[in-house]
Amino acid sequence: MVFGLYAEDKRRATRGLWRISEKTLLLSEFGLGGIGAIISAHIFHHKTRKWYFQVVWWLGVILDVSVIVFILKKVNDVALVR
């Protein structure tokens, strides 16, 4: 989802169209996918020079990894109980 937002914003930027707000991009990458934001930013060369985007990307990655670890631990706990 975040990957698509970056792609669309870059498309709009190159065509001079109305853009997706930075607030929307920042909130989506923190809440929905720092990993996708980092990948898409580097593929599309979009928002890579803004330091605050880089900070939020890494916070999003930490959040993503934390959620994955939490889910895997819960799945493992359930498997061990059976």
HELIX and SHEET records of a PDB file:
HELIX    1   1 VAL A    2  ARG A   15  1                                  14    
HELIX    2   2 GLU A   22  LEU A   32  1                                  11    
HELIX    3   3 GLY A   34  PHE A   44  1                                  11    
HELIX    4   4 TRP A   51  VAL A   81  1                                  31    
END                                                                             
